[in-house]
Amino acid sequence: MPRDFLKDVADEYDVVVIGSGLAGMTSANILGRAGHRVLLLEQHYKLGGLATWFMRPGGHIFDVSLHGFPHGMIKSCRRYWNADIADRIVQLHNIRFDNPMFSLTTTFNREDFTTLLTTRFGLEAATVNAFFDTARGMNFYDDQSTTTRQLFDRFFPGREDVVRLLMEPITYANGSTLEDPAITYGIVFSNFMSKGVFIYQGGTDDLVMRMKKELEKNNVDIAIRCPVDRIHVADGHVRAVEVAGREIRCRAVVSNANLRTTILNLIGTDSLPKDFVDQSQAVRLNNSSTQVYMAMKPEVEIDPSTGDLLFTSTAPVFRTDLLLSRDITSRTFSFYYPDTRPGKKRRHAVVSSTNANWSDWADLSDAEYEASKQELIDTTIDALEKYVPDARQKIEWVEAATPKTFNHYTQHQLGASFGTKFEGLAVSRALPQQIGGMYHAGSVGIIMSGWLGAINYGVIVSNEVDQRLSAEKPITT
Ligand SMILES: Cc1cc2nc3c(=O)[nH]c(=O)nc-3n(C[C@H](O)[C@H](O)[C@H](O)COP(=O)(O)OP(=O)(O)OC[C@H]3O[C@@H](n4cnc5c(N)ncnc54)[C@H](O)[C@@H]3O)c2cc1C
C-alpha cells in the first residue's frame, strides 16, 4: 500500500504554507513561533526548494545554490531562525574575475571596489563615491523607469569594462539585465557591497536540517511528497487546499510555489478579476540555469588561491544574450574546500553555474538531451583546466543539471531560477487584495530572490498574515 504522507496532518489549520523554499520555511517558522497552527506542504521529498544539495558515492556532497549571499543573512537568520544558524555564516574572501577585459581578485565590498575602480580602472574617487551613494540610496518606491544601463551611462559612460565588473556578478546572482529597472540592481548590489559575500559553513544539508528542527520546535506540521493541486476559494476568501484528494481547511494560505503557477493553476482564473488575471499572465518568468557538479578524487587538493567564487568569461564584451546563450562563454565557478563542511570527509568540489534559456533544452529528444548534457560537461571541464590544471584527471564524479532539472525538482515553470521578472513583485503583493487570506512569498522581482531576498520576503508576508489572523476571529467548524 502506498505510504500516506498526510496521515498525521489535521483537517484544519490557521495557515497552510505551500512549498518549503527559504521564503516558505521562513513564513512557516515565524507563524508557528507566533502560536498559529501551521502546516507546511512540500511536493518534493526534501525541504529547501532551490536551497538544496545532493550526495554521491565517495562522500561527495554538492550544493546547488550555496554560492554566496550578502551579509544581511546573518541578521535575518538570527532574528527569524536562531543564533545557531546565524553563527555558521562565514565570509568568502577570494572573489575572482577573469575575462578578456580584466583579471582580478577582490573581497567584493565597497572599500575594495573603490580602490579597484580608482586605481586599476582609473576613475575619479568622487564619481565612484557618487555611484555607490546613489545605488545605496535606492528603494522600492523610487522611479522605476530608469534602467541599469542608464544608471551606468550616467556615471561611467563608454566604460564597458566597468559595467562588466559591476554587472556580471549581479546578473549571475539574480538574472537581472541592463534593461531591468535600476533599483533592482542598486538594492542587490548595495546589499553585497556592504560587507562582501558570505556562505553557510556546514553546507545546505546542515542548514536545512537545523531549519527543520526549528520548525518542529515551533510546532509546524510538515508533510513532504505532498503536491498541492488546488487552493479553494469561496466568497472571496481562501477556504482550503487540496492535496492528494484531501481538503485541508485553513484561514490563510502562503504559497511559495512559483507566482504564475500559484495564480493561474492553483487558484485558477475563475476566482479572480479579469484585469488581475491579465496582469498575472503578463508577468515574465526569470531565466533558468545549467550547472556542472565536479567532485575531486579524495587525494586531490585545490590551492585556496584558486578562489572561492570565480567569474570567468571568454566573451570580448559583457552582453546579457551572451550570458544566456547555449554557446557558453561565461561560467561562474564555486570552489568548495574541506572547510565548507568541517568534520566531514576531506573533499574538494567545484560547481560551475551558467544562466540558461529553457527553450535551448526543453524540446530536445532524449538522445539529443543526453548529448547536450555531455557536451556541457566536457566544455566545462575544458574551461576549468585553466584554473585547476589537469582537472579532467582529478575529477572522480561529474554530472550536470539543466533547466529541465530545476523544473523537475521545484516545479518552477520553465525551470526559472529566480522566480519572475520584476513585474512579478507587484502582482505578488496585490494577491491578498484579490482574495482574502491568500498570500504569495517567494522569488519574484529580483529584489525578493536569492537566499536573503527569499527569507526577507517570507518575513514580510508572515507579518501580514499574522496581523490578519490576529485581527480575525478563529473559524468555527
Ligand atoms: C543554480 C542556482 C544557483 C543559485 N545560487 C544562489 C546563490 O549563490 N545565492 C543566492 O542567494 N541565491 C542563489 N540562487 C537563488 C536561490 O536559491 C533562490 O532564489 C531561493 O532559494 C528561492 O527560494 P524561494 O523561497 O523563492 O523558493 P524555491 O526555492 O523556489 O522553492 C519553492 C518550493 O515550492 C515547492 N512547490 C512548488 N509547487 C508546489 C506545490 N504545488 N505543492 C507543494 N510544494 C510546491 C517546490 O518543490 C519548492 O520546494 C540560485 C538559484 C539557482 C537555480
The ligand as a MOL file (V3000), in Angstrom:
LIG
                    3D

  0  0  0     0  0            999 V3000
M  V30 BEGIN CTAB
M  V30 COUNTS 53 58 0 0 0
M  V30 BEGIN ATOM
M  V30 1 C 21.5960 27.3290 -9.9940 0
M  V30 2 C 21.1810 28.3200 -8.9580 0
M  V30 3 C 22.1400 28.9610 -8.1930 0
M  V30 4 C 21.7590 29.8870 -7.2270 0
M  V30 5 N 22.7110 30.4590 -6.4570 0
M  V30 6 C 22.3670 31.3220 -5.4880 0
M  V30 7 C 23.3410 31.8930 -4.6370 0
M  V30 8 O 24.5220 31.6210 -4.7470 0
M  V30 9 N 22.9460 32.7730 -3.6960 0
M  V30 10 C 21.6430 33.1000 -3.5230 0
M  V30 11 O 21.3530 33.8930 -2.6380 0
M  V30 12 N 20.6870 32.5580 -4.3050 0
M  V30 13 C 21.0120 31.6770 -5.2790 0
M  V30 14 N 20.0580 31.1270 -6.0770 0
M  V30 15 C 18.6650 31.5480 -5.9140 0
M  V30 16 C 18.0290 30.9980 -4.6490 0
M  V30 17 O 18.3840 29.6410 -4.4850 0
M  V30 18 C 16.5260 31.1370 -4.7440 0
M  V30 19 O 16.1900 32.4700 -5.1000 0
M  V30 20 C 15.8350 30.8230 -3.4200 0
M  V30 21 O 16.3680 29.6610 -2.8340 0
M  V30 22 C 14.3670 30.6510 -3.7400 0
M  V30 23 O 13.6270 30.4600 -2.5840 0
M  V30 24 P 12.0510 30.5120 -2.6480 0
M  V30 25 O 11.5670 30.6320 -1.2770 0
M  V30 26 O 11.6020 31.5170 -3.6320 0
M  V30 27 O 11.5400 29.0970 -3.1330 0
M  V30 28 P 12.0560 27.9120 -4.0430 0
M  V30 29 O 13.4040 27.5210 -3.6450 0
M  V30 30 O 11.7670 28.2090 -5.4460 0
M  V30 31 O 11.0890 26.7630 -3.5350 0
M  V30 32 C 9.7430 26.6410 -3.8610 0
M  V30 33 C 9.2600 25.3550 -3.2090 0
M  V30 34 O 7.8790 25.1560 -3.5010 0
M  V30 35 C 7.6870 23.7740 -3.7700 0
M  V30 36 N 6.4530 23.6410 -4.5360 0
M  V30 37 C 6.1970 24.1420 -5.7670 0
M  V30 38 N 4.9420 23.8370 -6.1340 0
M  V30 39 C 4.3870 23.1430 -5.1000 0
M  V30 40 C 3.0930 22.5530 -4.8830 0
M  V30 41 N 2.1080 22.6350 -5.7720 0
M  V30 42 N 2.8620 21.9130 -3.7060 0
M  V30 43 C 3.8460 21.8270 -2.7520 0
M  V30 44 N 5.0840 22.3580 -2.9310 0
M  V30 45 C 5.3430 23.0150 -4.0850 0
M  V30 46 C 8.9260 23.3760 -4.5260 0
M  V30 47 O 9.1180 21.9790 -4.5610 0
M  V30 48 C 9.9860 24.1080 -3.7280 0
M  V30 49 O 10.4400 23.3550 -2.6330 0
M  V30 50 C 20.3930 30.1930 -7.0460 0
M  V30 51 C 19.4300 29.5380 -7.8140 0
M  V30 52 C 19.8190 28.6130 -8.7560 0
M  V30 53 C 18.7820 27.8990 -9.5590 0
M  V30 END ATOM
M  V30 BEGIN BOND
M  V30 1 1 1 2
M  V30 2 1 2 3
M  V30 3 2 2 52
M  V30 4 2 3 4
M  V30 5 1 4 5
M  V30 6 1 4 50
M  V30 7 2 5 6
M  V30 8 1 6 7
M  V30 9 1 6 13
M  V30 10 2 7 8
M  V30 11 1 7 9
M  V30 12 1 9 10
M  V30 13 2 10 11
M  V30 14 1 10 12
M  V30 15 2 12 13
M  V30 16 1 13 14
M  V30 17 1 14 15
M  V30 18 1 14 50
M  V30 19 1 15 16
M  V30 20 1 16 17
M  V30 21 1 16 18
M  V30 22 1 18 19
M  V30 23 1 18 20
M  V30 24 1 20 21
M  V30 25 1 20 22
M  V30 26 1 22 23
M  V30 27 1 23 24
M  V30 28 2 24 25
M  V30 29 1 24 26
M  V30 30 1 24 27
M  V30 31 1 27 28
M  V30 32 2 28 29
M  V30 33 1 28 30
M  V30 34 1 28 31
M  V30 35 1 31 32
M  V30 36 1 32 33
M  V30 37 1 33 34
M  V30 38 1 33 48
M  V30 39 1 34 35
M  V30 40 1 35 36
M  V30 41 1 35 46
M  V30 42 1 36 37
M  V30 43 1 36 45
M  V30 44 2 37 38
M  V30 45 1 38 39
M  V30 46 1 39 40
M  V30 47 2 39 45
M  V30 48 1 40 41
M  V30 49 2 40 42
M  V30 50 1 42 43
M  V30 51 2 43 44
M  V30 52 1 44 45
M  V30 53 1 46 47
M  V30 54 1 46 48
M  V30 55 1 48 49
M  V30 56 2 50 51
M  V30 57 1 51 52
M  V30 58 1 52 53
M  V30 END BOND
M  V30 END CTAB
M  END
